[in-house]
Amino acid sequence: MSPQNDGDGLGFLLVAGAAYLIWSAARPAQAGNGLGRNMTEAEATGLDMARVLQTPVTLETARRLGRRGRIPVQEISPPWVEKSAGSQPYMEQNTAGLTLPALGTEATVLTFTVPRRKNGLIDRIANQFIGGGWTEGSGDLVWRVEADGVPIQGYHNMISSIGTMTNPADLGQSTLAIYENQVIRLVARNVAVPVAGQILLGMFRGRFYPIEQEGQNTWL
């Protein structure tokens, strides 16, 4: 190709490029790519506002991609909702039983301490009276559950047995949160039951898990 032809070809490319730039600048903005490209500043701002105001979509089962982006992995539930890999089941009970205390006094039926570096929950409770002289619900014998000496709301004035040693009460969705080094007690107060060798029994069941598993989502 001659030098003259080379110059003509270059001139043509320059003219064509300039024409394309002029056409592109005058072309109407195209929305829909989600990145604000080919949009005026006002249009891009409007799109951002629409994203902020849009109601988030909630899936029935939230999922995230695995490390390599190939295997779907279900989101991990908090350790107090579902049993985690590091959880440890426990069962605390007084198998020997405690003699009913004297009238007007109280006694600790069962006590245990939450282990160091563990939090957990109580999901089953038993508070059982063996013997005569007491009518369930009469108020003559009152039970309570304490954490570090403080009665737990809802379990601070129990006037009946909510579970037995062979069939402890399942707390369902009302599990009790317990924390590292807390002292948990089941206490019974004899208000008006004549003492005649009656026996009191108690049980706590649940699980502990490492504090680190809570992350930023603590119960407190």
Backbone as CSV, one residue per row, in Angstrom:
resi,resn,N_x,N_y,N_z,CA_x,CA_y,CA_z,C_x,C_y,C_z
1,MET,0.861,-1.183,0.000,0.000,0.000,0.000,0.895,1.230,0.000
2,SER,0.488,2.217,-0.790,1.297,3.441,-0.942,1.128,4.331,0.272
3,PRO,2.074,5.248,0.543,1.950,6.204,1.655,0.680,7.007,1.580
4,GLN,0.264,7.363,0.319,-0.962,8.163,0.201,-2.171,7.372,0.693
5,ASN,-2.221,6.074,0.347,-3.337,5.241,0.795,-3.337,5.077,2.314
6,ASP,-2.116,4.980,2.884,-2.021,4.873,4.351,-2.604,6.104,5.024
7,GLY,-2.261,7.270,4.460,-2.767,8.510,5.043,-4.268,8.613,4.919
8,ASP,-4.812,8.176,3.777,-6.269,8.211,3.597,-6.974,7.296,4.596
9,GLY,-6.394,6.098,4.820,-7.015,5.144,5.763,-7.011,5.671,7.186
10,LEU,-5.902,6.307,7.579,-5.818,6.857,8.934,-6.828,7.985,9.131
11,GLY,-6.950,8.840,8.070,-7.915,9.929,8.154,-9.331,9.406,8.309
12,PHE,-9.639,8.346,7.603,-10.974,7.763,7.685,-11.277,7.246,9.090
13,LEU,-10.284,6.586,9.722,-10.465,6.059,11.061,-10.677,7.171,12.077
14,LEU,-9.923,8.281,11.889,-10.070,9.402,12.814,-11.450,10.026,12.702
15,VAL,-11.918,10.198,11.468,-13.245,10.775,11.254,-14.323,9.862,11.825
16,ALA,-14.200,8.536,11.595,-15.185,7.579,12.081,-15.214,7.565,13.611
17,GLY,-14.039,7.629,14.238,-13.975,7.631,15.696,-14.628,8.859,16.287
18,ALA,-14.371,10.023,15.681,-14.966,11.263,16.172,-16.482,11.216,16.036
19,ALA,-16.960,10.668,14.934,-18.395,10.568,14.718,-19.049,9.664,15.767
20,TYR,-18.366,8.569,16.110,-18.916,7.657,17.117,-19.007,8.321,18.486
21,LEU,-17.988,9.088,18.839,-17.997,9.779,20.133,-19.130,10.789,20.213
22,ILE,-19.349,11.525,19.107,-20.443,12.508,19.079,-21.789,11.798,19.205
23,TRP,-21.944,10.682,18.504,-23.197,9.919,18.549,-23.436,9.335,19.932
24,SER,-22.376,8.820,20.583,-22.500,8.217,21.900,-22.917,9.236,22.943
25,ALA,-22.353,10.462,22.828,-22.681,11.507,23.805,-24.134,11.946,23.685
26,ALA,-24.663,11.919,22.447,-26.039,12.366,22.224,-27.060,11.266,22.437
27,ARG,-26.598,10.015,22.624,-27.504,8.870,22.758,-28.245,8.923,24.092
28,PRO,-29.538,8.599,24.141,-30.297,8.602,25.401,-29.683,7.642,26.404
29,ALA,-29.800,7.992,27.697,-29.242,7.147,28.757,-29.948,5.802,28.772
30,GLN,-29.177,4.739,29.006,-29.720,3.396,29.062,-29.640,2.875,30.496
31,ALA,-30.786,2.622,31.079,-30.813,2.083,32.442,-30.919,0.568,32.387
32,GLY,-30.711,-0.050,33.522,-30.945,-1.475,33.607,-29.703,-2.298,33.805
33,ASN,-28.507,-1.714,33.628,-27.321,-2.513,33.847,-26.899,-2.520,35.304
34,GLY,-27.530,-1.709,36.144,-27.289,-1.750,37.567,-26.027,-1.071,38.015
35,LEU,-25.246,-0.524,37.129,-23.975,0.077,37.512,-23.923,1.570,37.237
36,GLY,-24.961,2.135,36.688,-24.991,3.569,36.442,-24.249,3.987,35.184
37,ARG,-23.801,3.061,34.360,-23.092,3.404,33.126,-24.063,3.966,32.099
38,ASN,-23.586,4.897,31.300,-24.407,5.535,30.258,-25.605,6.258,30.850
39,MET,-25.507,6.715,32.104,-26.590,7.440,32.744,-26.127,8.844,33.105
40,THR,-27.106,9.738,33.150,-26.789,11.063,33.657,-26.626,10.978,35.162
41,GLU,-26.047,11.976,35.767,-25.836,11.973,37.212,-27.159,11.875,37.958
42,ALA,-28.175,12.591,37.465,-29.486,12.568,38.111,-30.107,11.178,38.048
43,GLU,-29.971,10.503,36.900,-30.530,9.166,36.744,-29.821,8.161,37.650
44,ALA,-28.504,8.269,37.742,-27.749,7.364,38.603,-28.128,7.571,40.061
45,THR,-28.310,8.819,40.468,-28.716,9.109,41.845,-30.087,8.524,42.139
46,GLY,-30.997,8.654,41.162,-32.328,8.089,41.333,-32.293,6.585,41.490
47,LEU,-31.415,5.923,40.743,-31.296,4.472,40.837,-30.786,4.067,42.214
48,ASP,-29.799,4.787,42.730,-29.272,4.493,44.060,-30.350,4.644,45.112
49,MET,-31.170,5.701,44.995,-32.239,5.914,45.971,-33.262,4.781,45.904
50,ALA,-33.546,4.311,44.703,-34.504,3.225,44.540,-34.000,1.958,45.220
51,ARG,-32.682,1.732,45.143,-32.114,0.551,45.788,-32.250,0.641,47.298
52,VAL,-31.998,1.830,47.831,-32.088,2.023,49.277,-33.516,1.821,49.774
53,LEU,-34.489,2.314,49.004,-35.881,2.257,49.436,-36.543,0.922,49.149
54,GLN,-35.885,0.092,48.342,-36.499,-1.176,47.969,-36.584,-2.105,49.181
55,THR,-37.717,-2.761,49.368,-37.887,-3.722,50.457,-37.032,-4.945,50.203
56,PRO,-36.168,-5.328,51.182,-35.309,-6.494,50.970,-36.128,-7.770,50.839
57,VAL,-35.628,-8.689,50.027,-36.292,-9.970,49.824,-35.796,-10.950,50.876
58,THR,-36.696,-11.619,51.564,-36.344,-12.596,52.580,-36.634,-13.990,52.042
59,LEU,-35.624,-14.825,51.987,-35.787,-16.188,51.519,-36.180,-17.088,52.687
60,GLU,-36.903,-18.168,52.388,-37.302,-19.087,53.443,-36.089,-19.702,54.117
61,THR,-35.079,-20.026,53.346,-33.845,-20.580,53.892,-32.680,-19.771,53.345
62,ALA,-32.073,-18.973,54.197,-30.943,-18.161,53.765,-29.755,-19.066,53.478
63,ARG,-29.077,-18.810,52.384,-27.921,-19.623,52.019,-26.777,-18.718,51.565
64,ARG,-25.577,-19.233,51.703,-24.405,-18.537,51.205,-23.563,-19.546,50.438
65,LEU,-22.662,-19.052,49.602,-21.814,-19.945,48.834,-20.627,-20.386,49.663
66,GLY,-20.180,-21.599,49.396,-18.994,-22.092,50.064,-17.777,-21.297,49.648
67,ARG,-16.646,-21.640,50.210,-15.420,-20.861,49.994,-15.075,-20.745,48.523
68,ARG,-15.297,-21.812,47.766,-14.970,-21.790,46.347,-16.132,-21.345,45.477
69,GLY,-17.234,-20.974,46.101,-18.371,-20.473,45.342,-19.125,-21.538,44.588
70,ARG,-18.958,-22.799,44.964,-19.608,-23.879,44.231,-20.670,-24.605,45.056
71,ILE,-20.373,-24.887,46.325,-21.268,-25.699,47.138,-22.118,-24.806,48.034
72,PRO,-23.434,-24.820,47.901,-24.280,-24.017,48.807,-24.143,-24.522,50.234
73,VAL,-23.969,-23.606,51.168,-23.849,-23.951,52.577,-24.911,-23.187,53.359
74,GLN,-25.698,-23.885,54.128,-26.762,-23.227,54.883,-26.171,-22.366,55.986
75,GLU,-26.780,-21.201,56.195,-26.312,-20.311,57.247,-26.379,-21.018,58.600
76,ILE,-25.384,-20.796,59.430,-25.304,-21.443,60.728,-26.168,-20.689,61.735
77,SER,-27.026,-21.401,62.438,-27.871,-20.788,63.456,-27.053,-20.537,64.713
78,PRO,-27.455,-19.568,65.532,-26.745,-19.307,66.788,-26.730,-20.549,67.666
79,PRO,-25.704,-20.713,68.511,-25.571,-21.941,69.311,-26.671,-22.121,70.339
80,TRP,-27.381,-21.038,70.700,-28.480,-21.196,71.646,-29.778,-21.585,70.946
81,VAL,-29.762,-21.599,69.607,-30.941,-22.006,68.840,-30.817,-23.458,68.402
82,GLU,-29.650,-23.799,67.860,-29.407,-25.167,67.408,-28.116,-25.686,68.019
83,LYS,-28.070,-26.975,68.253,-26.889,-27.608,68.831,-25.698,-27.423,67.908
84,SER,-24.599,-26.919,68.443,-23.406,-26.663,67.643,-22.386,-27.780,67.831
85,ALA,-21.358,-27.779,66.976,-20.346,-28.828,67.020,-19.598,-28.837,68.349
86,GLY,-19.458,-27.677,68.977,-18.710,-27.602,70.224,-19.565,-27.662,71.471
87,SER,-20.853,-27.966,71.326,-21.735,-27.963,72.491,-21.540,-29.226,73.332
88,GLN,-21.909,-29.119,74.597,-21.733,-30.212,75.555,-23.007,-30.378,76.361
89,PRO,-23.709,-31.497,76.209,-24.927,-31.701,76.998,-24.591,-31.933,78.467
90,TYR,-25.506,-31.568,79.341,-25.307,-31.821,80.766,-26.636,-32.223,81.395
91,MET,-26.544,-32.881,82.538,-27.706,-33.207,83.357,-27.266,-33.117,84.814
92,GLU,-27.823,-32.175,85.531,-27.533,-31.992,86.954,-28.751,-32.444,87.752
93,GLN,-28.524,-33.312,88.757,-29.641,-33.810,89.549,-29.169,-34.212,90.944
94,ASN,-30.084,-34.210,91.896,-29.767,-34.689,93.246,-30.408,-36.058,93.431
95,THR,-29.693,-37.061,93.082,-30.237,-38.425,93.092,-30.543,-38.912,94.508
96,ALA,-29.871,-38.356,95.524,-30.099,-38.794,96.902,-31.356,-38.164,97.493
97,GLY,-31.742,-37.007,96.967,-32.918,-36.328,97.493,-32.577,-35.494,98.715
98,LEU,-33.455,-34.546,99.038,-33.284,-33.651,100.174,-34.521,-33.730,101.054
99,THR,-34.297,-33.846,102.344,-35.431,-33.887,103.266,-36.116,-32.524,103.312
100,LEU,-37.429,-32.528,103.297,-38.202,-31.291,103.358,-37.745,-30.445,104.551
101,PRO,-37.426,-29.165,104.341,-36.976,-28.321,105.448,-38.116,-27.998,106.413
102,ALA,-37.747,-27.486,107.556,-38.721,-27.162,108.600,-39.673,-26.069,108.140
103,LEU,-40.801,-25.991,108.814,-41.787,-24.962,108.494,-41.166,-23.566,108.549
104,GLY,-41.470,-22.759,107.535,-40.984,-21.385,107.504,-39.551,-21.232,107.056
105,THR,-38.919,-22.315,106.630,-37.527,-22.229,106.159,-37.436,-22.729,104.714
106,GLU,-36.276,-22.550,104.146,-36.054,-23.004,102.776,-34.715,-23.702,102.671
107,ALA,-34.547,-24.448,101.571,-33.319,-25.203,101.361,-33.028,-25.295,99.872
108,THR,-31.734,-25.405,99.566,-31.318,-25.585,98.175,-31.435,-27.052,97.813
109,VAL,-32.284,-27.338,96.856,-32.508,-28.707,96.424,-31.402,-29.158,95.479
110,LEU,-30.949,-28.247,94.626,-29.943,-28.583,93.618,-29.171,-27.329,93.244
111,THR,-27.867,-27.473,93.019,-27.049,-26.340,92.577,-25.939,-26.819,91.656
112,PHE,-25.570,-25.979,90.701,-24.405,-26.249,89.860,-23.860,-24.931,89.335
113,THR,-22.615,-24.967,88.872,-21.951,-23.772,88.355,-21.650,-23.943,86.877
114,VAL,-21.956,-22.925,86.085,-21.664,-22.961,84.648,-20.140,-22.950,84.473
115,PRO,-19.597,-23.850,83.656,-18.141,-23.941,83.517,-17.504,-22.662,82.955
116,ARG,-16.229,-22.511,83.219,-15.457,-21.388,82.707,-15.414,-21.445,81.182
117,ARG,-15.510,-20.284,80.552,-15.474,-20.113,79.096,-16.644,-20.790,78.383
118,LYS,-17.729,-21.019,79.132,-18.932,-21.604,78.541,-20.138,-20.732,78.856
119,ASN,-21.059,-20.661,77.915,-22.415,-20.196,78.155,-23.326,-21.371,77.836
120,GLY,-24.601,-21.196,78.039,-25.462,-22.326,77.746,-26.926,-22.036,77.965
121,LEU,-27.685,-23.094,78.132,-29.128,-22.956,78.348,-29.642,-24.122,79.159
122,ILE,-30.761,-23.883,79.812,-31.514,-24.932,80.495,-32.769,-25.176,79.669
123,ASP,-32.960,-26.407,79.215,-34.160,-26.675,78.409,-35.136,-27.649,79.074
124,ARG,-34.732,-28.243,80.214,-35.640,-29.132,80.949,-35.420,-28.966,82.447
125,ILE,-36.515,-29.013,83.188,-36.475,-28.846,84.640,-37.388,-29.871,85.305
126,ALA,-36.932,-30.406,86.441,-37.782,-31.238,87.285,-37.711,-30.700,88.709
127,ASN,-38.856,-30.592,89.377,-38.931,-30.241,90.807,-39.990,-31.137,91.426
128,GLN,-39.553,-32.169,92.088,-40.465,-33.254,92.493,-40.547,-33.375,94.012
129,PHE,-41.766,-33.530,94.507,-42.059,-33.743,95.934,-42.485,-35.188,96.130
130,ILE,-41.849,-35.888,97.076,-42.205,-37.280,97.355,-42.636,-37.386,98.820
131,GLY,-43.841,-37.816,99.034,-44.375,-37.922,100.393,-45.776,-37.336,100.466
132,GLY,-46.317,-37.213,101.676,-47.668,-36.698,101.855,-47.676,-35.331,102.522
133,GLY,-48.873,-34.756,102.616,-49.039,-33.506,103.331,-48.998,-32.255,102.466
134,TRP,-48.780,-32.437,101.151,-48.736,-31.248,100.278,-49.692,-31.441,99.112
135,THR,-50.463,-30.398,98.825,-51.368,-30.392,97.680,-50.809,-29.459,96.618
136,GLU,-50.660,-29.987,95.413,-50.134,-29.181,94.300,-50.952,-27.905,94.125
137,GLY,-50.278,-26.775,94.011,-50.946,-25.511,93.768,-51.464,-24.812,95.012
138,SER,-51.293,-25.426,96.171,-51.812,-24.830,97.407,-50.987,-23.634,97.871
139,GLY,-49.727,-23.569,97.466,-48.846,-22.511,97.936,-48.163,-22.855,99.244
140,ASP,-48.423,-24.051,99.783,-47.786,-24.473,101.036,-46.300,-24.797,100.829
141,LEU,-45.931,-25.091,99.585,-44.528,-25.310,99.228,-44.258,-24.503,97.965
142,VAL,-43.218,-23.689,97.995,-42.929,-22.802,96.866,-41.502,-23.066,96.366
143,TRP,-41.386,-23.246,95.044,-40.088,-23.504,94.410,-39.654,-22.255,93.634
144,ARG,-38.342,-22.127,93.440,-37.825,-21.068,92.562,-36.473,-21.486,91.995
145,VAL,-36.131,-20.893,90.854,-34.832,-21.083,90.222,-34.073,-19.771,90.322
146,GLU,-32.809,-19.836,90.719,-31.982,-18.649,90.880,-30.734,-18.735,90.019
147,ALA,-30.238,-17.574,89.603,-28.938,-17.448,88.950,-28.142,-16.419,89.733
148,ASP,-27.062,-16.868,90.380,-26.257,-15.997,91.239,-27.101,-15.331,92.325
149,GLY,-28.030,-16.073,92.884,-28.835,-15.568,93.982,-30.028,-14.734,93.582
150,VAL,-30.201,-14.505,92.287,-31.321,-13.691,91.801,-32.386,-14.608,91.190
151,PRO,-33.621,-14.566,91.685,-34.686,-15.407,91.122,-34.916,-15.092,89.643
152,ILE,-35.107,-16.123,88.846,-35.358,-15.964,87.409,-36.846,-15.742,87.188
153,GLN,-37.162,-14.662,86.510,-38.559,-14.297,86.261,-39.313,-15.445,85.584
154,GLY,-40.483,-15.736,86.109,-41.288,-16.830,85.585,-41.039,-18.144,86.299
155,TYR,-39.895,-18.251,86.987,-39.558,-19.456,87.741,-39.213,-19.081,89.183
156,HIS,-39.776,-17.976,89.640,-39.453,-17.446,90.961,-40.521,-17.765,92.002
157,ASN,-41.663,-18.307,91.574,-42.758,-18.532,92.521,-43.603,-19.710,92.039
158,MET,-42.974,-20.875,91.930,-43.658,-22.056,91.403,-44.336,-22.796,92.555
159,ILE,-45.648,-22.947,92.461,-46.407,-23.577,93.550,-46.851,-24.990,93.185
160,SER,-46.268,-25.525,92.119,-46.572,-26.904,91.733,-45.345,-27.508,91.069
161,SER,-45.373,-28.808,90.886,-44.286,-29.500,90.193,-44.472,-29.324,88.693
162,ILE,-43.440,-28.858,88.013,-43.558,-28.709,86.565,-42.905,-29.858,85.815
163,GLY,-42.253,-30.765,86.555,-41.633,-31.921,85.927,-41.127,-32.879,86.977
164,THR,-41.030,-34.152,86.616,-40.516,-35.173,87.531,-39.154,-35.653,87.048
165,MET,-38.497,-36.456,87.860,-37.163,-36.935,87.487,-37.220,-37.839,86.253
166,THR,-38.300,-38.569,86.101,-38.433,-39.443,84.934,-39.047,-38.722,83.734
167,ASN,-39.642,-37.567,83.983,-40.270,-36.809,82.906,-40.117,-35.302,83.163
168,PRO,-38.888,-34.780,83.036,-38.665,-33.349,83.286,-39.422,-32.488,82.296
169,ALA,-39.841,-31.315,82.757,-40.608,-30.411,81.907,-39.732,-29.867,80.781
170,ASP,-40.235,-29.957,79.551,-39.548,-29.414,78.382,-39.939,-27.946,78.242
171,LEU,-38.965,-27.040,78.330,-39.265,-25.611,78.289,-39.527,-25.097,76.881
172,GLY,-39.329,-25.930,75.877,-39.636,-25.538,74.500,-38.894,-24.296,74.067
173,GLN,-39.649,-23.285,73.623,-39.046,-22.030,73.163,-38.676,-21.096,74.316
174,SER,-38.964,-21.502,75.547,-38.691,-20.645,76.703,-37.467,-21.114,77.484
175,THR,-36.464,-21.601,76.783,-35.246,-22.054,77.447,-34.605,-20.914,78.229
176,LEU,-33.902,-21.272,79.293,-33.274,-20.280,80.154,-31.808,-20.121,79.793
177,ALA,-31.389,-18.882,79.548,-29.992,-18.594,79.233,-29.169,-18.596,80.513
178,ILE,-28.016,-19.241,80.465,-27.097,-19.244,81.600,-25.707,-18.880,81.093
179,TYR,-24.879,-18.308,81.980,-23.619,-17.705,81.555,-22.440,-18.177,82.394
180,GLU,-21.289,-17.984,81.817,-20.036,-18.421,82.434,-19.969,-18.093,83.926
181,ASN,-19.630,-19.112,84.733,-19.404,-18.989,86.188,-20.657,-18.680,87.002
182,GLN,-21.830,-18.625,86.379,-23.049,-18.414,87.152,-23.347,-19.631,88.027
183,VAL,-23.846,-19.365,89.215,-24.292,-20.429,90.111,-25.814,-20.545,89.982
184,ILE,-26.270,-21.690,89.535,-27.698,-21.933,89.309,-28.220,-22.792,90.462
185,ARG,-29.351,-22.391,91.027,-29.909,-23.130,92.166,-31.405,-23.376,91.977
186,LEU,-31.845,-24.517,92.488,-33.268,-24.813,92.644,-33.540,-24.791,94.146
187,VAL,-34.413,-23.895,94.566,-34.677,-23.682,95.988,-36.137,-23.995,96.291
188,ALA,-36.383,-24.582,97.453,-37.746,-24.869,97.900,-37.962,-24.246,99.277
189,ARG,-39.091,-23.579,99.452,-39.448,-22.972,100.738,-40.690,-23.654,101.285
190,ASN,-40.577,-24.153,102.490,-41.695,-24.821,103.147,-42.535,-23.763,103.874
191,VAL,-43.665,-23.449,103.296,-44.541,-22.425,103.874,-45.443,-23.030,104.943
192,ALA,-46.044,-24.182,104.657,-47.021,-24.723,105.609,-47.199,-26.229,105.501
193,VAL,-46.163,-26.963,105.145,-46.266,-28.418,105.042,-45.643,-29.059,106.286
194,PRO,-46.426,-29.795,107.088,-45.864,-30.482,108.263,-44.781,-31.478,107.831
195,VAL,-43.635,-31.391,108.477,-42.505,-32.239,108.089,-42.724,-33.661,108.599
196,ALA,-42.616,-34.614,107.669,-42.794,-36.024,108.034,-41.918,-36.906,107.148
197,GLY,-40.689,-36.452,106.935,-39.751,-37.246,106.148,-39.930,-37.152,104.641
198,GLN,-40.670,-36.164,104.165,-40.857,-36.020,102.719,-39.519,-35.681,102.043
199,ILE,-39.430,-36.032,100.760,-38.188,-35.845,99.998,-38.431,-34.886,98.834
200,LEU,-37.445,-34.032,98.591,-37.470,-33.119,97.451,-36.372,-33.512,96.467
201,LEU,-36.732,-33.547,95.191,-35.784,-33.895,94.131,-35.768,-32.787,93.082
202,GLY,-34.656,-32.666,92.360,-34.568,-31.654,91.312,-33.622,-32.069,90.200
203,MET,-33.859,-31.490,89.022,-33.014,-31.787,87.864,-32.984,-30.583,86.927
204,PHE,-31.809,-30.316,86.362,-31.637,-29.367,85.263,-30.977,-30.107,84.117
205,ARG,-31.497,-29.912,82.907,-30.856,-30.476,81.714,-30.723,-29.389,80.654
206,GLY,-29.711,-29.527,79.826,-29.497,-28.543,78.763,-28.168,-28.784,78.085
207,ARG,-27.524,-27.708,77.654,-26.225,-27.842,77.016,-25.395,-26.579,77.222
208,PHE,-24.079,-26.775,77.232,-23.111,-25.687,77.259,-22.489,-25.575,75.875
209,TYR,-21.957,-24.402,75.565,-21.218,-24.221,74.318,-20.144,-23.164,74.544
210,PRO,-19.065,-23.176,73.747,-17.990,-22.198,73.920,-18.488,-20.774,73.701
211,ILE,-18.061,-19.859,74.545,-18.469,-18.462,74.421,-18.134,-17.916,73.042
212,GLU,-17.005,-18.336,72.476,-16.567,-17.801,71.193,-17.572,-18.037,70.074
213,GLN,-18.420,-19.040,70.217,-19.396,-19.338,69.157,-20.485,-18.293,69.057
214,GLU,-20.631,-17.459,70.068,-21.667,-16.437,70.008,-21.287,-15.297,69.078
215,GLY,-19.993,-15.045,68.887,-19.570,-13.919,68.059,-20.117,-12.617,68.601
216,GLN,-20.718,-11.828,67.707,-21.307,-10.534,68.112,-22.760,-10.686,68.529
217,ASN,-23.334,-11.869,68.360,-24.754,-12.069,68.641,-24.953,-12.660,70.029
218,THR,-24.785,-11.867,71.054,-24.934,-12.360,72.411,-26.363,-12.212,72.881
219,TRP,-26.677,-12.872,73.950,-28.033,-12.825,74.523,-28.246,-11.553,75.307
220,LEU,-27.176,-10.935,75.746,-27.304,-9.785,76.645,-27.690,-8.531,75.888
